[in-house]
Amino acid sequence: MTGVQTCALPIYAMYAVVSTGGKQYRVAEGDLCRVEKLDAEEGASVEIDKVLMIADGDKINIGTPFVAGGKVTATVKAHGRAKKVEIMKFRRRKHHQKKTGHRQYYTDIEITGIKS
């Protein structure tokens, strides 16, 4: 089959679901993730304490809303800006059109550890 993506993680691998920047991410140790901009220098270590779920094989720990004592550590790899999203407003027959754009800031992180 073409176009089918397979999961690179084995079933027994430890992973977590974290919340940062208003979004939720499924992360495992060694993953590279692109998240909303974090206030940290490149090469710095950051801790994400908003852990919603931690799974280690058959052992699953779900928080209400966050897992008590759960932390995910990550290293900041780079900062950048995403591709431009173009916004076009157009009114037919009115001689009115307006074009604007937006580039979102992001931070690339590498997950170094998951602690439950």
N, C-alpha and C positions, 0 to 999 in steps of 0.2 A: 504494500500500500504506500502511496506517496502522500506527503503532507501530514502524516501522522507523527506527532511528537511523543517520544517515550520518556518516562521519568528516569533520570540518571541515578536517583537515590534507590538503594535497596530498601525493601520493606521494613527491615529491622533497624534502620538508621534513626538516630535521635533527631527530632526536629521540633521547632516551636513556631507559634503564630504570634507575631508582635504587632503592636500598633504604634506608628510614628507618622507625624505629618498628616493626620486625619485619614490614613490608609492602613490596611492590614497586609502583612507580608508573611508568607510561609518560608522560614529560613532553616538551614541546617549548617553545621560547622563546615567552613571552607567555601560557602556560597558567596558570590559577589552580587550585591543588590544596589539598585539605584533608588534612593529615597529622596523625599523633600529635603531642602537645604537644612543642614545642621550647623550650629555654631561651634565648630571645632577646626583646628588646624589640620593640614594634611599630615598623615602619619600618627596623629593622636589616637588614643583609645577612648571609645565612648561606651557607655552602658545604657541599654534600653531596658527600663524596668516595667514597662507596660506590656507584660507577657500575658496573652489571653489563653494559651494552651501549650502544654509541653507533652510530647509523645516520645516514649522510649520503648520501641517494640510494641508489646501488648499493654504496657503500663501507660495510661493516658491520664493527665492531670489537667482538668479544665477549671479555670478561675471564675470567680463571681464578683466583679467582672475580670479581675486580674488574679494571677496565680501568686499566692503569698510567698515571698522570698524568691520568686523567679526573676532571673536576670539573663540578658543576652549581651555579651561583650563583642565589640566590633572595632576594626581599625579603619580610619578614614583613608581612602586611597586617593580621591580626587574630588574637586568641585568643578562645576561647569554649568552651562545653560543648554537647554534642550532646543530642538529645531523650532523655528517660528511657526506659531499657529496664526493663520491669517483670518481676519474677521472682515466680511464684506457686507455692508448694508446697502441695499439698492431699492429704490422706489421707481417702478416703471412709469413712464410718461410724465415724470415730475422733474426731470433734470437733476436728480439727487442720487449721488452715490458716495459712500464713505468707506475707506479701506484703512483698517488698523491691524496691528499685530501684537503678539505677546510671546515672550520667551521665558519659560519657567526655569528657575534655579534648581539645581539638584546636587546631591552628594553621593558619590560611589563609596560603598563600604564593603568590607570583607568580614564575615562572621568568624570570630575566633573561638567562641565558647558559649555553651548553653548551661545554665545552672538552675536547678529546680529547688 
